[in-house]
Amino acid sequence: MKKKLKKTAGVTLIEILIGIVISVVMMSAMFTSYNVVNSVFQQVTDKAKISQSGRDILGMLLRDVRMAGYKDFGDTIKTSSKHQPILITKSSSFGSSCDRIDIVYGDAIYDKTKPEGKKYTYIRYNITYHCEKSKIIDKKISGGSTAIDAFAIFKTVKKWSVADNDWANPETDLDKDGNLDDTTYSKQKIIDHVQDLIFNAVDENGKLIKPPPSQTQNKDKIYKIKTVDIGLTVRSTQEFFKNNKIRKIFGLNDNARYISKNDKYLRDTIIVTAHARNLGLE
């Protein structure tokens, strides 16, 4: 008698194909979900970066504006018309330049080895923030020679030369020991991808001083500045939105400074008020 063959377990070719199809569908769904999550994460990260970089610069500006006009009680440096505590130069051509601010304040270095009456060396600093057209190449424009539509902000620190009765060149000025002074420097880029930088001088009554005080305009209000309103608009480095759309960014008390761009970039405007606490003490 022939022995009966035992049944063996297995899968057919059709079942294998069905399993492969199901696996492909599941992998596609997982990959799509990953792309969506990664895209959202990238957007959030990009937004956080431009917001943080903008706030870092404004924090620096706030500290410097608060120092404007400060002088040590024993300061012996003769005051000059070039020592205006806050000088705001408004942009003459929106889109090609931003506002500029010059801040002047004093400091003192104490040296206990010197005789009485000469232990302090008094210093006067000039801090400048200004914009220049960005030199970053826009990779989305063919040719490789067109810069992005944005500005870079530069900061310069100068020291007053009593001998020359003028601001010294940061490239060559020396400290008290005859070494190149490391507290001053020529323009250094502190942020890029900036759309606009606005400074407004405000008096004690909360009114805008227009035009900003200078040696030729509103001279009597030079020491009437109580606060400086600062508006900084920063653009994302990468395209943020999926589609081109006209998006408007309002200027700081100036309709002519409204930004209207038809692209995919995110723009974030941060507005702060800096108190010029040392002005009015003259």
Contacts in CASP RR format, 6 or more apart in sequence:
PFRMAT RR
TARGET T0000
AUTHOR 0000-0000-0000
METHOD contacts of the structure
MODEL  1
MKKKLKKTAGVTLIEILIGIVISVVMMSAMFTSYNVVNSVFQQVTDKAKI
SQSGRDILGMLLRDVRMAGYKDFGDTIKTSSKHQPILITKSSSFGSSCDR
IDIVYGDAIYDKTKPEGKKYTYIRYNITYHCEKSKIIDKKISGGSTAIDA
FAIFKTVKKWSVADNDWANPETDLDKDGNLDDTTYSKQKIIDHVQDLIFN
AVDENGKLIKPPPSQTQNKDKIYKIKTVDIGLTVRSTQEFFKNNKIRKIF
GLNDNARYISKNDKYLRDTIIVTAHARNLGLE
42 238 0 8 1.000
43 240 0 8 1.000
43 266 0 8 1.000
46 236 0 8 1.000
46 237 0 8 1.000
46 238 0 8 1.000
46 240 0 8 1.000
46 266 0 8 1.000
47 236 0 8 1.000
47 240 0 8 1.000
47 266 0 8 1.000
47 268 0 8 1.000
49 236 0 8 1.000
49 237 0 8 1.000
50 193 0 8 1.000
50 234 0 8 1.000
50 235 0 8 1.000
50 236 0 8 1.000
50 237 0 8 1.000
50 266 0 8 1.000
50 268 0 8 1.000
51 234 0 8 1.000
51 268 0 8 1.000
51 270 0 8 1.000
53 191 0 8 1.000
53 234 0 8 1.000
54 191 0 8 1.000
54 232 0 8 1.000
54 234 0 8 1.000
54 268 0 8 1.000
54 270 0 8 1.000
55 270 0 8 1.000
56 191 0 8 1.000
57 153 0 8 1.000
57 190 0 8 1.000
57 191 0 8 1.000
57 232 0 8 1.000
58 230 0 8 1.000
58 232 0 8 1.000
58 270 0 8 1.000
58 272 0 8 1.000
59 272 0 8 1.000
60 155 0 8 1.000
60 190 0 8 1.000
61 101 0 8 1.000
61 129 0 8 1.000
61 230 0 8 1.000
61 272 0 8 1.000
61 274 0 8 1.000
62 230 0 8 1.000
62 272 0 8 1.000
62 274 0 8 1.000
64 103 0 8 1.000
64 105 0 8 1.000
64 127 0 8 1.000
65 86 0 8 1.000
65 101 0 8 1.000
65 103 0 8 1.000
65 228 0 8 1.000
65 230 0 8 1.000
65 274 0 8 1.000
65 275 0 8 1.000
65 276 0 8 1.000
66 274 0 8 1.000
66 275 0 8 1.000
66 276 0 8 1.000
66 277 0 8 1.000
66 278 0 8 1.000
67 103 0 8 1.000
67 105 0 8 1.000
67 106 0 8 1.000
67 278 0 8 1.000
68 85 0 8 1.000
68 86 0 8 1.000
68 103 0 8 1.000
68 104 0 8 1.000
68 105 0 8 1.000
68 276 0 8 1.000
68 278 0 8 1.000
68 279 0 8 1.000
69 85 0 8 1.000
69 86 0 8 1.000
69 104 0 8 1.000
69 105 0 8 1.000
69 106 0 8 1.000
69 276 0 8 1.000
69 278 0 8 1.000
69 279 0 8 1.000
69 281 0 8 1.000
70 105 0 8 1.000
70 106 0 8 1.000
70 278 0 8 1.000
71 77 0 8 1.000
71 105 0 8 1.000
71 106 0 8 1.000
72 106 0 8 1.000
72 107 0 8 1.000
72 108 0 8 1.000
72 120 0 8 1.000
72 122 0 8 1.000
74 108 0 8 1.000
74 120 0 8 1.000
74 122 0 8 1.000
75 106 0 8 1.000
75 108 0 8 1.000
75 122 0 8 1.000
76 122 0 8 1.000
77 106 0 8 1.000
77 122 0 8 1.000
77 123 0 8 1.000
77 124 0 8 1.000
77 160 0 8 1.000
77 162 0 8 1.000
78 162 0 8 1.000
80 160 0 8 1.000
80 165 0 8 1.000
81 215 0 8 1.000
82 104 0 8 1.000
82 126 0 8 1.000
82 166 0 8 1.000
82 167 0 8 1.000
83 104 0 8 1.000
83 124 0 8 1.000
83 160 0 8 1.000
84 102 0 8 1.000
84 104 0 8 1.000
84 213 0 8 1.000
84 214 0 8 1.000
84 215 0 8 1.000
84 222 0 8 1.000
85 103 0 8 1.000
85 104 0 8 1.000
85 105 0 8 1.000
85 222 0 8 1.000
85 223 0 8 1.000
85 225 0 8 1.000
85 276 0 8 1.000
85 278 0 8 1.000
85 279 0 8 1.000
86 101 0 8 1.000
86 102 0 8 1.000
86 103 0 8 1.000
86 104 0 8 1.000
86 201 0 8 1.000
86 213 0 8 1.000
86 222 0 8 1.000
86 225 0 8 1.000
86 228 0 8 1.000
86 276 0 8 1.000
86 279 0 8 1.000
87 101 0 8 1.000
87 102 0 8 1.000
87 104 0 8 1.000
87 212 0 8 1.000
87 213 0 8 1.000
87 214 0 8 1.000
88 99 0 8 1.000
88 100 0 8 1.000
88 101 0 8 1.000
88 199 0 8 1.000
88 200 0 8 1.000
88 201 0 8 1.000
88 212 0 8 1.000
88 228 0 8 1.000
89 99 0 8 1.000
89 100 0 8 1.000
89 101 0 8 1.000
89 102 0 8 1.000
89 212 0 8 1.000
90 99 0 8 1.000
90 199 0 8 1.000
90 211 0 8 1.000
90 212 0 8 1.000
91 97 0 8 1.000
91 98 0 8 1.000
91 99 0 8 1.000
94 196 0 8 1.000
94 256 0 8 1.000
94 257 0 8 1.000
95 196 0 8 1.000
96 133 0 8 1.000
97 131 0 8 1.000
98 130 0 8 1.000
98 131 0 8 1.000
98 151 0 8 1.000
98 153 0 8 1.000
98 194 0 8 1.000
98 196 0 8 1.000
98 197 0 8 1.000
98 198 0 8 1.000
99 131 0 8 1.000
99 197 0 8 1.000
99 198 0 8 1.000
99 199 0 8 1.000
100 128 0 8 1.000
100 129 0 8 1.000
100 130 0 8 1.000
100 131 0 8 1.000
100 199 0 8 1.000
101 128 0 8 1.000
101 129 0 8 1.000
101 199 0 8 1.000
101 228 0 8 1.000
102 126 0 8 1.000
102 127 0 8 1.000
102 128 0 8 1.000
103 126 0 8 1.000
103 127 0 8 1.000
103 128 0 8 1.000
104 124 0 8 1.000
104 125 0 8 1.000
104 126 0 8 1.000
104 127 0 8 1.000
105 124 0 8 1.000
105 125 0 8 1.000
105 127 0 8 1.000
105 278 0 8 1.000
106 122 0 8 1.000
106 123 0 8 1.000
106 124 0 8 1.000
106 125 0 8 1.000
107 122 0 8 1.000
107 123 0 8 1.000
107 124 0 8 1.000
107 125 0 8 1.000
108 120 0 8 1.000
108 121 0 8 1.000
108 122 0 8 1.000
108 123 0 8 1.000
109 120 0 8 1.000
109 121 0 8 1.000
109 123 0 8 1.000
109 176 0 8 1.000
110 119 0 8 1.000
110 120 0 8 1.000
111 119 0 8 1.000
111 120 0 8 1.000
111 121 0 8 1.000
111 176 0 8 1.000
112 119 0 8 1.000
121 176 0 8 1.000
123 159 0 8 1.000
123 160 0 8 1.000
124 159 0 8 1.000
124 160 0 8 1.000
125 157 0 8 1.000
125 158 0 8 1.000
125 159 0 8 1.000
125 160 0 8 1.000
125 183 0 8 1.000
125 184 0 8 1.000
126 156 0 8 1.000
126 157 0 8 1.000
126 158 0 8 1.000
126 159 0 8 1.000
126 160 0 8 1.000
126 167 0 8 1.000
127 155 0 8 1.000
127 156 0 8 1.000
127 157 0 8 1.000
128 155 0 8 1.000
128 156 0 8 1.000
128 157 0 8 1.000
128 158 0 8 1.000
128 187 0 8 1.000
129 153 0 8 1.000
129 154 0 8 1.000
129 155 0 8 1.000
129 197 0 8 1.000
130 153 0 8 1.000
130 154 0 8 1.000
130 156 0 8 1.000
130 187 0 8 1.000
131 151 0 8 1.000
131 152 0 8 1.000
131 153 0 8 1.000
131 154 0 8 1.000
131 194 0 8 1.000
131 197 0 8 1.000
132 151 0 8 1.000
132 152 0 8 1.000
132 154 0 8 1.000
133 147 0 8 1.000
133 151 0 8 1.000
133 152 0 8 1.000
134 147 0 8 1.000
134 148 0 8 1.000
134 150 0 8 1.000
134 151 0 8 1.000
134 152 0 8 1.000
134 192 0 8 1.000
134 193 0 8 1.000
134 194 0 8 1.000
135 147 0 8 1.000
135 152 0 8 1.000
136 147 0 8 1.000
136 148 0 8 1.000
136 150 0 8 1.000
136 192 0 8 1.000
136 193 0 8 1.000
137 144 0 8 1.000
137 145 0 8 1.000
137 146 0 8 1.000
137 147 0 8 1.000
137 148 0 8 1.000
138 144 0 8 1.000
138 146 0 8 1.000
138 147 0 8 1.000
138 148 0 8 1.000
138 149 0 8 1.000
148 193 0 8 1.000
149 261 0 8 1.000
150 192 0 8 1.000
150 193 0 8 1.000
150 194 0 8 1.000
150 195 0 8 1.000
150 235 0 8 1.000
151 192 0 8 1.000
151 194 0 8 1.000
151 195 0 8 1.000
151 196 0 8 1.000
151 197 0 8 1.000
152 189 0 8 1.000
152 191 0 8 1.000
152 192 0 8 1.000
152 194 0 8 1.000
153 189 0 8 1.000
153 190 0 8 1.000
153 191 0 8 1.000
153 192 0 8 1.000
153 194 0 8 1.000
153 197 0 8 1.000
154 187 0 8 1.000
154 188 0 8 1.000
154 189 0 8 1.000
154 190 0 8 1.000
155 187 0 8 1.000
155 188 0 8 1.000
155 190 0 8 1.000
156 170 0 8 1.000
156 185 0 8 1.000
156 186 0 8 1.000
156 187 0 8 1.000
156 188 0 8 1.000
157 170 0 8 1.000
157 183 0 8 1.000
157 184 0 8 1.000
157 185 0 8 1.000
158 167 0 8 1.000
158 168 0 8 1.000
158 169 0 8 1.000
158 170 0 8 1.000
158 173 0 8 1.000
158 184 0 8 1.000
159 167 0 8 1.000
159 168 0 8 1.000
159 170 0 8 1.000
159 173 0 8 1.000
159 181 0 8 1.000
159 183 0 8 1.000
159 184 0 8 1.000
160 166 0 8 1.000
160 167 0 8 1.000
160 168 0 8 1.000
161 167 0 8 1.000
161 168 0 8 1.000
161 173 0 8 1.000
168 184 0 8 1.000
170 181 0 8 1.000
170 184 0 8 1.000
170 185 0 8 1.000
170 186 0 8 1.000
171 186 0 8 1.000
172 180 0 8 1.000
173 180 0 8 1.000
173 181 0 8 1.000
173 184 0 8 1.000
174 180 0 8 1.000
174 181 0 8 1.000
175 181 0 8 1.000
175 182 0 8 1.000
175 183 0 8 1.000
191 234 0 8 1.000
193 234 0 8 1.000
193 235 0 8 1.000
193 236 0 8 1.000
193 237 0 8 1.000
194 232 0 8 1.000
194 233 0 8 1.000
194 234 0 8 1.000
194 235 0 8 1.000
195 233 0 8 1.000
195 234 0 8 1.000
195 235 0 8 1.000
195 249 0 8 1.000
195 259 0 8 1.000
195 267 0 8 1.000
196 231 0 8 1.000
196 232 0 8 1.000
196 233 0 8 1.000
196 251 0 8 1.000
196 257 0 8 1.000
196 259 0 8 1.000
197 230 0 8 1.000
197 231 0 8 1.000
197 232 0 8 1.000
197 233 0 8 1.000
198 229 0 8 1.000
198 230 0 8 1.000
198 231 0 8 1.000
198 232 0 8 1.000
198 251 0 8 1.000
198 252 0 8 1.000
198 254 0 8 1.000
198 257 0 8 1.000
199 212 0 8 1.000
199 228 0 8 1.000
199 229 0 8 1.000
199 230 0 8 1.000
199 231 0 8 1.000
200 208 0 8 1.000
200 212 0 8 1.000
200 228 0 8 1.000
200 229 0 8 1.000
200 230 0 8 1.000
200 252 0 8 1.000
200 253 0 8 1.000
201 208 0 8 1.000
201 209 0 8 1.000
201 212 0 8 1.000
201 213 0 8 1.000
201 221 0 8 1.000
201 225 0 8 1.000
201 228 0 8 1.000
202 208 0 8 1.000
202 209 0 8 1.000
202 225 0 8 1.000
202 226 0 8 1.000
202 227 0 8 1.000
202 228 0 8 1.000
202 229 0 8 1.000
202 273 0 8 1.000
203 209 0 8 1.000
203 221 0 8 1.000
203 224 0 8 1.000
203 225 0 8 1.000
203 226 0 8 1.000
204 224 0 8 1.000
204 226 0 8 1.000
206 226 0 8 1.000
206 227 0 8 1.000
208 253 0 8 1.000
209 218 0 8 1.000
209 221 0 8 1.000
209 224 0 8 1.000
209 225 0 8 1.000
211 217 0 8 1.000
211 218 0 8 1.000
212 218 0 8 1.000
213 219 0 8 1.000
213 220 0 8 1.000
213 221 0 8 1.000
213 222 0 8 1.000
213 224 0 8 1.000
213 225 0 8 1.000
214 222 0 8 1.000
223 279 0 8 1.000
223 280 0 8 1.000
223 282 0 8 1.000
224 279 0 8 1.000
224 280 0 8 1.000
225 276 0 8 1.000
225 279 0 8 1.000
226 275 0 8 1.000
226 276 0 8 1.000
226 279 0 8 1.000
227 273 0 8 1.000
227 274 0 8 1.000
227 275 0 8 1.000
227 276 0 8 1.000
228 273 0 8 1.000
228 274 0 8 1.000
228 276 0 8 1.000
229 252 0 8 1.000
229 253 0 8 1.000
229 271 0 8 1.000
229 272 0 8 1.000
229 273 0 8 1.000
229 274 0 8 1.000
230 252 0 8 1.000
230 271 0 8 1.000
230 272 0 8 1.000
230 273 0 8 1.000
230 274 0 8 1.000
231 251 0 8 1.000
231 252 0 8 1.000
231 269 0 8 1.000
231 270 0 8 1.000
231 271 0 8 1.000
231 272 0 8 1.000
232 269 0 8 1.000
232 270 0 8 1.000
232 271 0 8 1.000
233 249 0 8 1.000
233 251 0 8 1.000
233 259 0 8 1.000
233 267 0 8 1.000
233 268 0 8 1.000
233 269 0 8 1.000
233 270 0 8 1.000
234 267 0 8 1.000
234 268 0 8 1.000
234 270 0 8 1.000
235 265 0 8 1.000
235 266 0 8 1.000
235 267 0 8 1.000
236 265 0 8 1.000
236 266 0 8 1.000
236 267 0 8 1.000
239 263 0 8 1.000
239 264 0 8 1.000
239 265 0 8 1.000
240 264 0 8 1.000
240 265 0 8 1.000
240 266 0 8 1.000
241 264 0 8 1.000
241 265 0 8 1.000
241 266 0 8 1.000
242 264 0 8 1.000
243 264 0 8 1.000
244 262 0 8 1.000
244 263 0 8 1.000
244 264 0 8 1.000
245 262 0 8 1.000
245 264 0 8 1.000
246 260 0 8 1.000
246 261 0 8 1.000
246 262 0 8 1.000
247 260 0 8 1.000
247 261 0 8 1.000
247 262 0 8 1.000
247 267 0 8 1.000
248 258 0 8 1.000
248 259 0 8 1.000
248 260 0 8 1.000
249 258 0 8 1.000
249 259 0 8 1.000
249 260 0 8 1.000
249 267 0 8 1.000
249 269 0 8 1.000
250 258 0 8 1.000
250 269 0 8 1.000
251 257 0 8 1.000
251 258 0 8 1.000
251 259 0 8 1.000
251 269 0 8 1.000
252 271 0 8 1.000
259 267 0 8 1.000
261 267 0 8 1.000
END
